[in-house]
Amino acid sequence: MTEEVKNRGLRKQRKGIVVSRSGNKSIVVTVESRKPHPLYGKIIKQTSKFHAHDEENIANVGDVVVIMETRPVSRMKRWRLLEVSEKAKV
C-alpha cells in the first residue's frame, strides 16, 4: 500500500450546499459553521465558499453535498465532490 492511500482518510471533509455551477465540472459550495463569539459568547454563523471539482457534473444548485480536500486541480479548486447527500427540491 502506498503512503498516499494510507493518508487518504486524514483529509478534511465538509458538508454544504451548492450555490453555483461555475463552468464545466466545477461547483461552488457554501459551508456554514457555528462558533461562539470570542468576547460575548453568543453563537454566530460563519459561511465559507469552496470551489470543488465535480467530475461527472452530477451536482446542481441547491443540492446538499459532501466535499473532500484534494491536491490542487486548478487555480481555485482544492476540493472535490464525494457525494450528493440530498437533491434540491424543485
C-alpha positions as CSV (number, residue, x, y, z in Angstrom):
1,M,0.0,0.0,0.0
2,T,1.4,3.4,-0.9
3,E,1.8,6.3,1.5
4,E,-0.9,8.4,-0.2
5,V,-3.6,5.6,0.1
6,K,-2.8,5.3,3.8
7,N,-3.3,9.1,4.4
8,R,-6.5,9.3,2.4
9,G,-8.6,9.0,5.5
10,L,-6.9,12.0,7.1
11,R,-8.2,14.6,4.5
12,K,-10.8,17.1,5.6
13,Q,-14.4,16.7,4.6
14,R,-17.1,19.4,4.6
15,K,-20.9,19.2,4.1
16,G,-22.5,22.2,2.4
17,I,-25.0,23.5,-0.2
18,V,-24.2,24.1,-3.9
19,V,-24.7,27.8,-4.7
20,S,-23.3,27.9,-8.2
21,R,-22.3,25.8,-11.1
22,S,-19.2,27.8,-12.2
23,G,-18.4,26.2,-15.6
24,N,-17.8,22.7,-16.7
25,K,-17.0,20.2,-13.9
26,S,-16.9,22.9,-11.3
27,I,-19.2,23.8,-8.4
28,V,-19.2,26.4,-5.6
29,V,-20.2,25.0,-2.2
30,T,-21.2,27.2,0.8
31,V,-20.4,25.6,4.2
32,E,-21.9,27.0,7.3
33,S,-20.2,26.8,10.7
34,R,-21.4,27.9,14.1
35,K,-18.9,29.4,16.6
36,P,-19.1,31.3,19.8
37,H,-18.2,35.0,19.6
38,P,-14.8,35.4,21.2
39,L,-15.9,38.1,23.7
40,Y,-19.6,37.8,24.2
41,G,-20.1,34.0,23.8
42,K,-23.2,34.3,21.5
43,I,-23.3,31.6,18.8
44,I,-22.8,33.1,15.4
45,K,-22.9,31.6,11.9
46,Q,-19.9,31.9,9.6
47,T,-20.1,30.8,6.0
48,S,-17.2,29.9,3.7
49,K,-17.3,29.2,0.0
50,F,-15.3,26.4,-1.5
51,H,-14.7,25.7,-5.2
52,A,-14.9,22.0,-5.9
53,H,-14.3,19.6,-8.8
54,D,-17.4,17.7,-10.0
55,E,-16.0,15.1,-12.4
56,E,-19.4,13.8,-13.6
57,N,-21.4,17.1,-13.5
58,I,-24.0,15.5,-11.2
59,A,-24.5,18.3,-8.6
60,N,-27.0,21.0,-9.2
61,V,-27.7,24.3,-7.4
62,G,-29.4,23.7,-4.1
63,D,-28.1,20.1,-3.6
64,V,-26.5,19.2,-0.2
65,V,-23.1,17.7,-1.0
66,V,-20.0,16.3,0.8
67,I,-16.7,17.6,-0.5
68,M,-13.2,16.4,0.3
69,E,-9.8,18.1,0.4
70,T,-7.5,17.1,-2.5
71,R,-4.5,18.2,-4.4
72,P,-4.9,21.5,-6.5
73,V,-6.9,20.8,-9.6
74,S,-6.8,24.4,-10.9
75,R,-6.1,27.9,-9.6
76,M,-9.2,27.9,-7.3
77,K,-10.2,24.3,-6.9
78,R,-8.6,22.4,-3.9
79,W,-11.7,20.3,-3.1
80,R,-13.6,17.5,-5.0
81,L,-17.1,16.2,-4.8
82,L,-17.5,13.0,-2.8
83,E,-21.3,12.5,-2.9
84,V,-24.6,14.3,-3.3
85,S,-26.3,13.7,0.0
86,E,-29.7,15.3,-0.8
87,K,-31.1,16.5,-4.1
88,A,-32.6,20.0,-4.3
89,K,-36.4,20.2,-4.1
90,V,-37.7,21.7,-7.3
